[in-house]
């Protein structure tokens, strides 16, 4: 019985992993945040960040460039520390 349950569990994990790989999340854009990069530099206010497939791919000043994405979040008054969680 345990082997059967283990086989079902492993099959389910493999199936869910295949679905996640086949359907990556849509690009995400977070606008007007204060970016703290963790390298000792001063925080950078009014930044827009684009995230694709869980990775930060582009950073720009909110006023200088418009980044496109399927999902947009207004981060006004919020702080962003990328790479803090994995």
Helices and strands as residue ranges (DSSP letters): H 2-22, E 28-35, E 44-52, E 55-61, E 71-74, E 79-80
